[in-house]
Amino acid sequence: MSTMKTVAPVGLVGYGAYVPRYRLAASEVAAVWQGGRDHLPVREKSVPGPDEDAVTMAVEAALNAVSRAQVDPAELGAVYVGSESHPYAVKPSSTMVAEAIGAGPSVLAASFEFACKAGTEALQAALGLVGAGMVPYALAIGSDTAQGRPSDELEYTAGAGAAALIVGPAEGALAVVEGSRSYVTDTPDFFRRAGQKYPRHGGRFTGEPGYFGHVLPAAEALLADLGHGPEDYAAVILHQPNAKFPAKAAADLGFRPEQWEIGLLVGQIGNAYAGSSLIGLTAVLDQAGPGDRILLVSFGSGAGSDAFSLVVTDKVSARQGLAPKTMDYVKRRRPIDYALYARYRGKLAV
């Protein structure tokens, strides 16, 4: 398969993010399960409040995207929500989001699942729909709550947050999509069977052949097809399960630290799963300038990656201030201890 390009030029006309205010320090997890330890994978992670879930966070992010796009939600032809923590096992998250933001009822709605790349999977579908001329605008969201079995390594990094992107015609876009590339294999590095509360992972297997075995070939294929090199990009955002993986992958691809550090938020909010790489993209767009080229590569266990190349337009500056910036949410923090975290996340059976 070659690089995917839409029939009509398309891009992002709006974007938005949301991160819960509660923060759990990694040292709190270590104190309970390990007696304290050094070299923790993140400093702290975001934790949803008792009244928050993947849908409420998706709505907040979507409203911010609508504000930046300056479009009537009724003009949205599709609302796609990607998550691995949908509130209902059988009931779409997308219909709730569509109604909450005023996009329905004449709208296509669908919920996506592909672990941490469910959000970019939704973005691929939105690009195709708008690029084919079937709808004027489409909304793609990645949103997830913290999931991690007590004492498991995931509990240190499983954060929460959401990002929303509105796709529209290139002439009104703040960032035009040059092309995208997907790469998938049947690699069972992370899974949760029906009825199980917490996902399971393959330990080091999630790095290689999981993460690196998909992020690198997806990015390399896209760059080769487009004729671009690392020197052509102002920023690169890779999926962020921890701080080490994206740093190593970016270095292997030839990028400099200043190119990947700009969108690296995992140390402050943890891994927001389907929202992870997309939240990083929103943080980069908050400070991007006309002409900046951005590389976005997601990763979802199971396993696959979606890679996108975007070029920022001169419309970005006027829209950056129309909604709260991603770092506004990151800096708006309230520390909690492990006991309150366990209560909020339903880890105590009463």
N, C-alpha and C positions, 0 to 999 in steps of 0.2 A: 504494500500500500504506500502511495506517495503522500506528500503533504496535502492536507485538506484545505481547500479554499472555496469560499462561497461564490455563487454565481454573481451576485451583486455585492459590492463592497459594504462591509458592516463594521461596527465598532461598539465601544461602550459609551453610552450617552449619560449614564449615571452610575454611581456606586455608593455603597454605605456599609458600615460595620456596626457591630454591637458586641461589647464584652461586659459580663456581669462585674459588679463592684467587689464582690467578696474574693479574698485571696488566702490560700493555704500555703504556708511555707513548706518547702521540701524537708526542712529540718524537723517540722512537726510530725511528718510521716516517719522519718527516720527515728525519732525519739520513741515513738510507740512500737515500731516493729523491729528496729535494728539497734536500739539503745544509743542512737546517735552515730553518725558516720560522715566521713569526708567525701569529696568528689561527687556531690549530688548532681543528677542530670539537669535540673533546672533550679532556679532560685525560689520561685513560687509559681502557683497556677491559679487560674480563675475558677471560681465555684459558683454555679447558679444558686440563687436564693430559693426558698421553698415555694415561691409563686412563679418560678421561671422554668421553662422547658425549651425544647428545640423550636417549637412554634412561636412562643412569645419572643424569643430572641430573633427569629427570622422576620417577624413583623417589624421589630425595631430597626433592623438593618434595612429592610425593604422600604420603610418610610424615609430613611435617610437617602436611599438611592433615588426614590421618587423626587425628593426635594432637589437633589443635584441635577436630575434629568430635566426637571421642569416640564414633565408630561402629566397629563391626566391619567390616573390609574385605570380609568375605563378604556384607555387606548391600548393597554397591554393585551396582546393576543394570547399570551401564555404565561403561566406562573409555575415554575418548576422548583421544587425543594429537595435538595439532596441531604441525607442524614443517615447515620447509623443508630440514632437514638430517637426515632419518631415516637411521639407520646403513645400512639396506638399501634398495636400489632396489625389490626385490620381497620383502617380508616385513614384516608389520605391527609397528610399535613398540608398539602398544597391548597386544598379547598378552604381550609380555615384561614390560611394566610391571604388568599385571594379576597375572601369576604372581608377580612379585617382591614385591608388597605383600600377597599372600594374598587377592586378590579373585576368583580363578577357582575352578573352571572354568565354573560356571554364571553367566556374565556376558556382556553384549554388549560387544564390543571393536571399535574402529575407529580408523584413523589419518586425520587430516585434513591437507589442504594448501591453503593460500591465502596464500602468502607470509607477511607479518608479521601477518596477521589469522587465521592458522590456529588460534590459541589461543582467540580469541573466537568463531570459527566452531564450535569444539567446545563452548564454553559455551552458544551458542544451542541446539545439539542437546540438551545436557544439561537445559536449562531446559524445553524442550518435552516431553522424555521424563518428567521428574518431574512437570511441571505437568499432564500427561495422566493421571497415576496409574498409568503402566505399570511404574515402578520406584520404590522408596522413596528411593534416593539415586543420584546419578550424579557421576562424577569427570571434570572437564575440565582438560586440561593444555596449556600452551604451552611448548615447550622447543626451543632452538636453539643450535648451536655457531657459532663465528666463521667467516664465509665472506667472502673478499675477495681478489681477484686482486692479487698483488704490484704495488705502485706505483699501484693504483687508489684513488680517493677512499674507496671502501668500506673499505679496509684500516685506515683511521684509526678507523672507528666500529663495525665488525662485531664485536660482543662475544658473550658467551655467558651463558646462564642459563635458569632454568625457574620457572614458577609453576603451582600447582595449586589448583583450586577445587572443593569438594564442594557440590553442589546438593541441597537437601532441602526438606521442608515448611516453610512460613513460620513456623509456631509454634515451631520449634526453631532458627531462623536467627539469625545474628549480624548479617546485613544482608539485608533484603527487597528483591527486584527489583521495581520499579514498572512497568517496561516496557522494551522495546528496539526499535531501529529499524536497518535495514540499507539500504545504498545502494551499488550496484555499477554499473560500466560496463566496456566492453572497452577499457581504456586500457593499452597495452603499454609501461609506463614502466620495467619491470624484468622480466627473464626469464632463464632458463637452459635451453637445449635439451638433450635427452637426449645423454649422452656428454660434455657439457662440464663441466669441473671447477668453474669459477667463474661466477657470474651476471653479467649485463650490465645496465646501466642507461642511462636517457636523459638523464643530466645534469640540467640545470635543468627538463627535462620532468617529472622526478619530483616537483617541487614543485607546479607548476601546468601542466597540469590534474590531476596525480596526487594528491599529498597534500591540498592545499587544496581541490581540486575534489571531494573525497569526505568528508573529516573535517567540514568546515563544514556541508554540506547534511544529513549524517546527524545531527549534533548539533542543528542548528536545527530540523529536523523533529520530533525527539523532544521538545525543549523546548516547541515550539508545541503538540504533541498533549497533553502533560501539563500545560500551563498554567504552566510554571515559567520562571523567569529566572535569570540568573547569581547574583543576590542570594540565591537559595534554597539554594545549594550551599556546603558547607564546603570541598570540594576538587573539582578536575577533573583527570583523567588522560587525556592524549592520547598517541597513539603517538609514540615518541621516536627518530626516525632521527638526529637531532642536537639541539642545544639551541635553535636558532633557529626551527625549524618549529613545535614545540608552543607556544613563547612567542608567536609571531605569531598562530597560530590561536586561542589562548586569548584574546588581546587583541581579536581581531576578533569573537569571540563575546561580549565584554563582561566577561570575568573579570579579576580583579586578580591581580598576581604572587603574592601570598601564597596564592591558591587553587590555582595550578598548580605552584608551586615545590615544594610538599610531596611530590609524587610524582615529581619529575623526577630521575632517577638516571643519565641517559645520559652525563653528564660524568665519572662515576666507573666505570661498567661498560660503556659503549658501548651500541650498539643490539642488544638480545638477540632481535631479530626476533619470532618468534611469542610469545616470553615478555615482550617489552618493556613493553607497556601493562599486562599482568597483573602483572608484578613491581612496577610503580609502584602498582597497586591494593593489593597486599599490604603495601607500605610505608605506605600511607595507613591501611589497616585496623589496622596495628600501633599507631597512635596516635589512632584515631578514638574518638569518644564517642557515647553514645546520642543519637539524633535527628539526627546528621550526615547530610546528603544528599550523595551522591557521583555525579559524572558520569564515565563511562568511555567513551572513543571510540578504537577501534583503527583501523589502516589497513593494508591489504595491497595491494601492487602487483599490477596486473593487471586491474581495480583495485577496491577496495571498502573500506567502513568499517562497523563495527558499533558502535552507541551504546547504552549501558545507563544507567539511573538507579536508584540503590540508596539505601535508607534504613537506617542503622545502628540496631540494637536494643540493649536493655539487657543482652543476653547477650554482647556483644563483650568487655567488660572481663575476664570470667572466663576467656576463651579465648585472649587475646593472649599470655599467658605460658606456654602449654602446649607451645610449640615455639620454636625459635630465630627471632628477628625478622629481617626482611629486612636491616636495617642491620647486624646482627651479621655477616652474610655479606659485605656491602659493605666493612665496616671490616677484615675478616679478609683481608689482602692480602699478596701476596709479589711484588715487582717482578721482572720478567725483561727481558732484552735482546732485540733483534730476532733474534739468532742462535738463541737457545733457542726463541723463538716460532716461527721458521721450522721448527725441528726438530719441535716439538710438533704443529704444524698440517700436517705432511707437505708443506711447500713445497719441500723439497730432494729431488730425485730421485736415488736411489743405484743 
